[in-house]
Amino acid sequence: MARMVVIYWTPKDVEAFDRHYFQIHVPLAKKLPGLRNYEVSDGPIATPVGNSDVFRIGTLYFDDLAAIERAFASPEGQAAGADRRIFAPDDSGVQMYLFDNREV
């Protein structure tokens, strides 16, 4: 199983971000070919030492890294990527991590 973890810092307009994220972006992303599951954080995001500047975390699950590459090369993936730049246009406000994982 591979994951794509997307971390969004707190936006200037939280309500506008969430409205766009849940009404437009999530439905687009859920059309990604090969997507197995899509989870988002719910509520405040803390660290072991207290609050963080992270606002939302999205985790997308695929079979492997190649499936993630295929998904984002597809028309649906191109649309989701372009849409992310609408509600989070500044790349400094988002981090993305792609990785395979294994149980230990």
N, C-alpha and C positions, 0 to 999 in steps of 0.2 A: 504494500500500500504506500502511496506517496501523498504528500500533503503540500498545499500552498497556503501559507499563513500570511494574511495581509493585516498589518497593524496601522491604524489611523490615529494620528494625534488629535487632540481636541480642536475641532474647527471653530472658526469665528462665529458662525451661525449654526448652532447645534440642531435646531428644529429644521432648518432648510436641508442640512446634511442628511438627517435621518429620513426626512420625507423623500428626498431623491434616492437615497440608498435603498430603502425598503419598497418604494413604489416603482422605481425604474431599474436600478442596478441589480438588485437581487433577482427579479424575474428574468433579466437578460442573462445573468450568470448561470442561472439554473438550467438554461438551454445549452450550456457547454457540452459538446459531445464527450462522453466518457466520465462525466461527473458522477461520483457515487454518493456523495453526501455534502451538504453545505451547512455549516454551523456558524452562528454569530454570538459574540459575547452579549450578555444581558445584565445590565447594571454596571456599577462602578468597577473599575479595574485597579486592583491594588498590587503592591509589591510586598515582600516580607517586611520592609521597613516603612510602609505607609502608602499614601496615595501616589498615583502616577499621572503623567500627562497623556496617557493612552486613553482614547475615547471608545474605540470599537475595534474588535478583532474578528476577522472572518477567517474561517478554516474550510478549505475545499479539499475533498478527498478524491483521489484518482487511483487507478491500478498501479501506475508507475510513472516515473518522470517523463518517459516518452509520451504517455497519454496526456500529460499536462502540456507538453510541447504541441502535440496534435490539436488539442482543444483550443489553444490560443492562436494557432495558425489558421483555424477555421473561420468562416464568416461570423459565427456567433462569438468566437473569442476576440476577433477584431472589434466587433461591436461593443463587447463588454470592456475591453481595454480603452477604447475611445470614450466610452461613457464615464469610466473612472476619472478621466482627465477633466470632465465637466464638473463633478462635485468635489474633486480633490485635485485641482490643477497643479498645485505646487508639489513636486516630488519630495520636497523636504517634509511634507506632512503625511507621508505614507512610507512604510517599509514592507517589502515582500520577501518571503523566504520559501524556497522550493526544496523539498527533500524527500528521499525515501526513508521509511522507518521500519523498524523491526521490533518484535517483542523480545524482552530479555528476562 
